Amino acid sequence: MAATMIDPVCDMIVDVAEARDAGLTMEMGDREYAFCGQGCLLKFAKAPQSYIPKVDAWLAAQS
Amino acid sequence: MTVIEASPKRELALTGMTCASCVRSVEVALASVPGVESAEVNLANERATVRLRASGASGAELGALVHAVERAGYGALVIPEGDAARAAAVEDERALRLRYVDSLRRRLIVAGVLAAAAVVLSMAAHLIPELEHADWRVYTLFLLATPVQLWAGATFYRAAWSAARHGTTNMNTLIAVGTTAAYGLSVAATFLPNVFYANGLEPHANLYYETSSAIIALVLAGRFMEARARAHTGDSIRALLALGAKTARVRRAGGVEEDVPIDQLQVGDVVLVRPGETIAADGLVLAGSSAVDESMLTGESLPVEKAAGDDVTGGTLNTTGALRLRVMRIGADTTLAQIVRLVEDAQGSKAPIQRLVDQVAAVFVPIVFVIAGLAFAAWMLFGPAPVLTHALTAFVAVLIIACPCALGLATPTAIMVGTGRGASRGILIKSAQALEAARSIDTVAFDKTGTLTIGRPQVTDLLSCADVGEDEALRLIASAELRSEHPLAGAVLEAARAKGLVPAEPESFESFPGQGVHAVVEGHDIYVGNRTFAAAHGFAELGDGLLAHHETAGKTPLIATIDGQPLAILALADVPRSAAADAIRELKAMGLRTLMVSGDTRRTAEAIARALGIDEVRAEVRPDGKAAIVEELQRGGHKVAMVGDGVNDAPALAQADLGIAIGSGTDVAIASAQIVLVGGDPRGVPRALRLSRKTVGTIRTNLFWAFFYNVALIPLAAGALFPSLGILLSPIFAAGAMAISSVTVVTNSLRLRGATIDR
């Protein structure tokens, strides 16, 4: 899995392992979303579908 | 109002209270402590709530409260603020109560054995005439009765004495005076027989040792059984507290796992919940999926599916899968803690009827003394020989039988058990007043959105007009709506997700408030919006028939075009909660009138009401109009219950005779409602009403038995039936009857624990 990930809400690039240790990642489908903080995590949890395409696009751009 | 809220509150756990007049004694004792604004004592949960005048009570002041209670002849323990300390105090409180039960048990065993021996020995005198005048019998009786009177019965003296010092009397006074009269006369007959002979009396015919000791033994037996039975009335709270997990498995940085005691858990901790474990705190699911049994909070027996992004509640049971959570609320902030506090407050509150009972009990004891004195005088003047025996029997019997203990327990025990029963089914009754109000309700008014319906629109119909399939049309519309904040957009995205469709990120997006949205998705120009908006962007020949059909059914149409061509017509509607129709049917079967109040258009509201079978609809009501409708119904002589989701219905909930809020489980402390239904099942409404009816029914039977018992038996004890039927109640039977009446009342209340409220 990638070492960094885009925060789907605020677009910050986040270190996945650090976020996981801080309880700021969420596993949905086969993907682990990572967040900069609790605010973004909660926003995402309320409406994940509206943020997922952004991550799709970011991941596609990375590869 | 603000003054009351600002004044600090302290709670005390009490022991040794036995009746309604004890409640008064403790309240008076607490109120006399400097700095105390008011004190309220609940007999059933043995708690005192003290409001202090000055802000911030020092240790000395708390000590003064405990001291005041102890001086009044009872035991007390201050329950500290704060959660961890509170939990420790609950243990202390339990120990305090156990000590009280233990001390009662010891006294009861000694008094029981000695009293039984005394009864046998005095009965034997009737069978074996030689015993009658044997001096050793008299002294043995004295030796048997004295420890009972002075040690086992010491609690009565202590409590009666402290009541006397405060210028009051209570049931302990009755027992102390009654048994002392019997015991004292016997002691006089034993040691000063000459006084009796001088007055022409036979001293050995005036021995009442067995009477005094048997009364003390029986009263202790009643109190012992009552203390044990009463311990169960608080079971529901203890059961709720027991729901909380003791430890949680926390994932630390780097993936190390450790078990952490629940009180050291912090917001933001990552907790792993394995199958079969209790969820430790309120949290957000980060990973995994499972079915969670929330029945302990909501009463809903079907487990709820939880996956990443969902909220879970501490105290609920994880069933099949493993979950990883982020802790969101701990300690006093959790839903469980809020529920426990609500139930405790309700159990500590006094029903209006109880205030009347307390007042009656306060004047009861002096009146009983007058009656007993009159009976004594009447027997002395007009009674048959032996005059003193009869007079004393009547005097003691009246004092003993009149103890208002059953009266004091009738209401609070029923309320404790009833509210506890509700809490176990997701029905939080916030006060005793709510129970009384719920009983007389004849009309139930429902808010529509969020109460009878889910409160969120859902896509119910989809007609694709373009050359693409329905799924593709839905995917394109969802992509166009991806950035929209509108509730209808959320419903479209929800529908797409339910079908497993993944919307694409739009290349551009703009929103036209009140009309619709425009987005470029995968190179296509897509407009989604209302009828006018769609007509302006390529949907010229609108299917008027279809749109009219949707509108009649109370649905909101949403029309989409793609590159200037028709794409699809969607219909969205708020759908009824699955159990709403059942709830309405149950209420009608109970003979209640149902009414729906809604801010929606008449057509939409009527469509929902038809589907649910509601009698009457008030549509197009402005938010502030709901309270006016409730008021109008009340002016028409109806007792109205208003059911709402607690946020926008606050004025109507407050106006109604009974406000019932449907809570989502995380915001249980809804201020304006008197009953909160956790979990949002509308069937909670008929259940709550049934529970109230049963609880108030129990209170009434309890009060009937308690009053009936006192009113019917006092004349009997005074000897009112003696002239006609020759019946004079023995004081021993009076003591037995009194014990039975208290135990009957408590047992009757405990029956509510198993009451069915589903039909």
Interface residues (C-beta under 8 A of the other chain):
Chain A: D21 A22 G23 L24 T25 M26 E27 M28 E32 Q38 L41 L42 F44 A45 K46 A47 P48 Q49 S50 I52 P53 K54 D56 A57
Chain B: R251 R252 A253 G254 G268 D269 V270 L284 L286 A287 G288 A307 A308 G309 D310 R324 R326 V327 A478 S479 L482 R483 G490 L493 E494 A496 R497 V502 P503 A504 E505
